[in-house]
């Protein structure tokens, strides 16, 4: 027997055995992956580590003090706007109401995020005005307003821009503002950001995912 | 034919009595009632120009509101800014959409009750001449309004 040929045959057998082993391993891994749902958020920018909200004190829609501690123990979706806003704000609040409704339909009985509307126009938006403005959007909404200094503590910490904008009517004005939606976790930490344009299905999917439903 | 146009609540032109097909029409008109605590309604619609001429619309009013203004929302770097526009240009044989987070009409200061269901009129034109009269019911806002 040719020793070279023997070594060759032996090496080829080893190679075949290795390939079979590798194939079996791949098949085993693949079978394990079947049925696993994709877990990536569709639209949200997720912070790897939650950013704690600052200490602040505003008033809720009932005129009661509302600060960082009120965010603990539940998930919240925050949106900054103003009640004289006829376009972006009601459209976004309607989208958030719809996303909350979808979450409720997908998992009846599960806890839902509270939607917190924070006025960037405290000059005109009293708690009573904010309460009335939010009423048509249904359950699960709360509104915050208060003095400009306390508002600045919150907006400054979260990078929310707001400033008086173009005149409207004889004496009114618009307010330019950030339109991102922020997701806050039950530890009162900013966990994710949804930038515009907002998509109801993506918000519902990502909030459900981040709340640990999948 | 021109008479039929006049009877359509959503689109009527001052030129109806002239017998020609109106150059402007409005579709997909939605006017949302002011939310409680607010004195502003908002109108979204699509305006089509069937003529061969550019039409510059600079006249907006309503007998049901103290004033009507044309505004545009621009969103850049996650920030929304709204600015007033002097006129709306509708190119020949084309259409312009007034829609959410874009160009829209603000109806300010309702005269009387302005809740959902009330019928209101909106006049749109050029240099004080009404070219389009729209009459629709005010809509309410709720969780079903959004995409």
Boltz contact constraints between the chains, C-beta under 6 A:
constraints:
  - contact:
      token1: [A, 83]
      token2: [B, 37]
      max_distance: 6.0
  - contact:
      token1: [A, 83]
      token2: [B, 38]
      max_distance: 6.0
  - contact:
      token1: [A, 84]
      token2: [B, 38]
      max_distance: 6.0
  - contact:
      token1: [A, 86]
      token2: [B, 40]
      max_distance: 6.0
  - contact:
      token1: [A, 86]
      token2: [B, 42]
      max_distance: 6.0
  - contact:
      token1: [A, 86]
      token2: [B, 106]
      max_distance: 6.0
  - contact:
      token1: [A, 87]
      token2: [B, 42]
      max_distance: 6.0
  - contact:
      token1: [A, 87]
      token2: [B, 73]
      max_distance: 6.0
  - contact:
      token1: [A, 87]
      token2: [B, 104]
      max_distance: 6.0
  - contact:
      token1: [A, 88]
      token2: [B, 73]
      max_distance: 6.0
  - contact:
      token1: [A, 88]
      token2: [B, 80]
      max_distance: 6.0
  - contact:
      token1: [A, 88]
      token2: [B, 101]
      max_distance: 6.0
  - contact:
      token1: [A, 90]
      token2: [B, 141]
      max_distance: 6.0
  - contact:
      token1: [A, 91]
      token2: [B, 100]
      max_distance: 6.0
  - contact:
      token1: [A, 94]
      token2: [B, 145]
      max_distance: 6.0
  - contact:
      token1: [A, 94]
      token2: [B, 146]
      max_distance: 6.0
  - contact:
      token1: [A, 95]
      token2: [B, 146]
      max_distance: 6.0
  - contact:
      token1: [A, 97]
      token2: [B, 143]
      max_distance: 6.0
  - contact:
      token1: [A, 98]
      token2: [B, 143]
      max_distance: 6.0
  - contact:
      token1: [A, 98]
      token2: [B, 146]
      max_distance: 6.0
  - contact:
      token1: [A, 101]
      token2: [B, 143]
      max_distance: 6.0
  - contact:
      token1: [A, 129]
      token2: [B, 37]
      max_distance: 6.0
  - contact:
      token1: [A, 132]
      token2: [B, 36]
      max_distance: 6.0
  - contact:
      token1: [A, 132]
      token2: [B, 37]
      max_distance: 6.0
  - contact:
      token1: [A, 133]
      token2: [B, 35]
      max_distance: 6.0
  - contact:
      token1: [A, 133]
      token2: [B, 37]
      max_distance: 6.0
  - contact:
      token1: [A, 135]
      token2: [B, 36]
      max_distance: 6.0
  - contact:
      token1: [A, 136]
      token2: [B, 141]
      max_distance: 6.0
  - contact:
      token1: [A, 136]
      token2: [B, 142]
      max_distance: 6.0
  - contact:
      token1: [A, 138]
      token2: [B, 143]
      max_distance: 6.0
  - contact:
      token1: [A, 161]
      token2: [B, 79]
      max_distance: 6.0
  - contact:
      token1: [A, 165]
      token2: [B, 81]
      max_distance: 6.0
  - contact:
      token1: [A, 166]
      token2: [B, 82]
      max_distance: 6.0
  - contact:
      token1: [A, 166]
      token2: [B, 83]
      max_distance: 6.0
  - contact:
      token1: [A, 166]
      token2: [B, 84]
      max_distance: 6.0
  - contact:
      token1: [A, 169]
      token2: [B, 108]
      max_distance: 6.0
  - contact:
      token1: [A, 174]
      token2: [B, 82]
      max_distance: 6.0
  - contact:
      token1: [A, 176]
      token2: [B, 81]
      max_distance: 6.0
  - contact:
      token1: [A, 178]
      token2: [B, 78]
      max_distance: 6.0
  - contact:
      token1: [A, 178]
      token2: [B, 79]
      max_distance: 6.0
  - contact:
      token1: [A, 179]
      token2: [B, 80]
      max_distance: 6.0
  - contact:
      token1: [A, 180]
      token2: [B, 78]
      max_distance: 6.0
  - contact:
      token1: [A, 195]
      token2: [B, 78]
      max_distance: 6.0
  - contact:
      token1: [A, 196]
      token2: [B, 75]
      max_distance: 6.0
